[in-house]
């Protein structure tokens, strides 16, 4: 991340990353397909973590409550990552190709939420809709959190985004 921040994403090479990590380039490629994989490393874990958070919500909760509780738990799980997430976001927004990869992250997160809801017996169309709303709210919340005052918890930003979404949809 330091190399990406100091040199820019485009100015950083795989050999530089490998050297900074104390690896050979060959070892780097055993673990990562390319330098984008380094930047999006945690994205592999996040959909599964959100699914686990959602699975921990009491089964009597409806789909909306399940999504909100699962995302609230996810917010608590990443609350201490603010600085790293802000750095990563800045790097991602500097390169159009990385924005595309970030959209893929949102897609995988929506898919994980949708599957979690479906396993709980939520109608597939409702699950798909709730998942799309959840990811949109989460992405909005993260943006507000990273751009806002440092003392505001991510969970508060999520509640605000969720309420704004509800107000927008109901008029």
Secondary structure, 3 states (H helix, E strand, C coil): CHHHHHHCCCCCCHHHHHHHCCCCHHHHHHHCCCHHHHHCCCHHHHHHHHHHHHHCCCCCCCHHHHHHHHHHHHHHHHHHHHHHHHHHHHHHHCCHHHHHHHHHHHHHHHHHHHHHHHHCCCCHHHHHHHHHHHHHHHHHHHHHHHHCCCCCCHHHHHHHHHHHHHHHHHC
